[in-house]
Amino acid sequence: MVYYKGSVTSIQGLADPDSNPAVTMIAEDKVELIKISCEGISHLDSETQIQLGKNVSRLLLSKLAFCLSRESLD
């Protein structure tokens, strides 16, 4: 997968707060990975919360489409 500025890489914390997501990434350039707690999200400004929600929605739709495509191959 390719991630861009502002991308959401894991949503595990939504279902299991304080857990460590099982994500391994390799970057071509310097990047900053930010882990945001559920409490931290509530302190973000409304525009950032909306963008985060959109990114989470894209991630969920992508994972759902992948699962559905695998199911249709079986």
RADAWO-V136913 format. One record per pair of residues at least 24 apart in sequence whose ideal C-beta (glycine too) atoms are under 10 Angstrom apart, sorted by the first residue. I is the first residue (numbers start at 1). J is the second residue. D is the distance in whole Angstrom. If there is no record, write none. Layout:
I J D
I J D
//
This chain:
1 25 9
1 59 10
1 62 8
3 27 9
3 31 9
3 55 10
4 55 10
5 31 9
6 48 9
6 51 6
6 52 8
6 54 9
6 55 6
7 55 6
7 58 9
7 59 8
8 36 9
8 51 10
8 52 7
8 53 10
8 54 9
8 55 4
8 56 5
8 57 9
8 58 8
8 59 5
8 60 9
9 33 8
9 35 10
9 55 10
9 59 8
10 35 9
10 56 10
10 59 8
11 55 9
11 56 6
11 57 10
11 59 6
11 60 7
11 63 9
13 37 7
13 38 7
13 40 10
13 41 9
14 38 7
14 41 9
14 56 8
14 60 10
//
